Amino acid sequence: MTSPPKAEGGGTPVVGGEREPGKGPEGGQVEGRSPGRLMWIRFKRDRVGVVSAFVVGFFFLIGLLAPLISKVYGKDPFTVYADERPELFDSAGVPVQPNGGISGEFWFGLEPGNGYDVFTKLIYGIRTSLMISLTVTVAVVLTGIVLGVTAGYLGGKADFAIGRLIDFLLAIPAQLFFIASMPVVVSLFVSPRDETPTYVRVVALIAVQWLLGWMSLGRILRGATLSLREREFIEAARVSGATSERIIRKEILPNVVTPLLVQSTYLLPNFVTAEAALSFLGVGIVEPTPDWGQMFAKASTELVLQNDITYMFFPGVSMIIFVIAFNLLGDSVRDAFDPKSAR
Amino acid sequence: MLRFLVRRTLGAVVILFLLSVVTFLLFFGMPRDPALLICGKTCTPANIENIHHVLGLDKSIPEQYLTFLHNIVLGSDSFDQGPCPAPCFGYSYHTNEAVWPTLMDRLPTTVSLTLGAAVVFLVAGLATGLLAAWKRGSLIDKTVTAGSMVISSMQIYFLGPLALALLVYQSHLFEKPAYHNLTSDPVSWFSGLLIPWVVLSTIFAAQYTRMARSSMIEQLQEEHVRTARAKGMSRRYVFFRYAWRGSLIPVVTIFGIDLGSLLGGAIITETTFGLPGIGQLAVQSVFFSDLPLLLGVMLFAATMILLFNIIVDTCYAFIDPRVRLS
């Protein structure tokens, strides 16, 4: 019956062992295609999914190429134009020109107050946010795999211990814990008397989000492993003398790639918005380091609300587009892996 | 039923105890000196010595924790600021006020904000979600689905300032949101919280719409629903008498979780609108590294979450007669 997919051949990991390829909706003609390839074919047919994939890719590209883009564009997010070009601002620090000072020179206008260039600030902000969230996602996925698969595979005491740990961490009010532990984690690295370097804030942000971020994934992987453990092909591997390490690596991991990938696409935008929330509250990334969330903090100051409402739309709308695209992509990935799942 | 409640309460107490240990260790047991955090950038060794003595930081960590626990249960008279009846979480480093009365002072704001918004988002979310499921595949369904998707991708820290800018600062249609006492001034209480309610419930309602719709559609495919239809009951009857009840379960679960976490402080909403609730208190105490206050808020918020988990599980028994609590 369902034999473990042969992953030794290299290439993309083979996934979707739950279904027998012959019984897929494509009928008999699919012979010889791996489940991974089937998934890819289904995904390509999903127009919404492909478009969202491009949008998401676009954001990552912007983040990656931010220094290059700003070089071509000729500005950086650190120049205080309120000092450099005071003629562009009125006495309150609001851009003189309408719509937040949007012009051929400053594509997205100027920030009220310090007068940073909004365009470069946004792309650098996206860069910072995505870098942090991507790191958190990778850390969470690794932790989820290690603890979830261990709990599911070993069962017994290990399962009990990890299960209780998950229960406990889920009872912690996450957002409150983030903001409460940030100063403590930061103070681990630097004395409160010194200025906090940016990299310490970044590390602290990653650490607290990672600590309370892996539980849902861990639970799902535990469940998946638990049901796989009793399947015949695992038993066959065990009987033929495979070590636990080999069974986990060659038999179980390729079969949990589906929930793993689907969950990760849902997790990443959550981390982006959570990180932005922390920066919005003032406990995440602070000026002058550009950050997506910190732009929202700036946008909610009285100066902006009163005088220059244009400014808040740039971080706001870009984040909405990003989150929507990522969620749609997650749905498409899920549908491609498992066409039977109902919406 | 009683056994279930007792068991769940005991479990919650154990989790709270562990949480208090972990947060206490995190705040006071780290290699860094809390006195440095309190004292800030202008600090002399004499200051630090003084702080140590006043706060009992010169004792060992287990000793400090036992004192902390003792004070919560029995209260304490050993604070310089005055007697501190149980539950005593000590005194704030920054304002020198007792933590528990401060929390209770902030609670009405958070409760008003949360309950007002909860009524709106539950009703609006369920109504739109069920409507979409009832008219599945129609234009209404598609509009509701797309709209809820876009709205639930918005963030309070964008929608809140946007509402403030458009409704308050630019058009002067509404007053700036503020909290007024319900009993002494109900009209201002209502008008002051109107915008926060609307913003908070818009974002939450979108999630409830999606959830109600999908769980209703799932219910309509259940066998008992099909049997009822086959026996000749009208679609309307089956929808509102049979399926509706089953579709409530996932909604109730999430509603309990949301309510519990919001009552522990609607952090972003309160900060955006400057409402003096528990969430705003938490953010403020972070900036002053006010550890006793933070510890108090953390434990309070966790208690709310655990309490509502138990309430939700109890509610299952009333919604779904198959669930037996034992």
Interface residues (C-beta under 8 A of the other chain):
Chain A: D167 F168 A171 I172 P173 Q175 L176 F177 I179 A180 S181 M182 P183 V184 S187 L188 S191 P192 R193 T273 A276 A277 F280 L281 G282 V283 G293 F296 A297 A299 S300 E302 V304 L305 Q306 I309 M312 P315 G316 M319 I320 V323 I324 N327 A342 R343
Chain B: I15 L18 L19 T23 L26 F27 M30 P31 R32 L36 L37 C39 G40 K41 C43 M149 V150 S153 M154 Q155 Y157 F158 G160 P161 L162 L164 A165 L166 V168 Y169 Q170 S214 I217 E218 S261 G264 G265 I267 I268 T271 T272 G279 A282 V283 V286 F287 S289 L294 V297 M298 A301 A302 I305 L306 N309
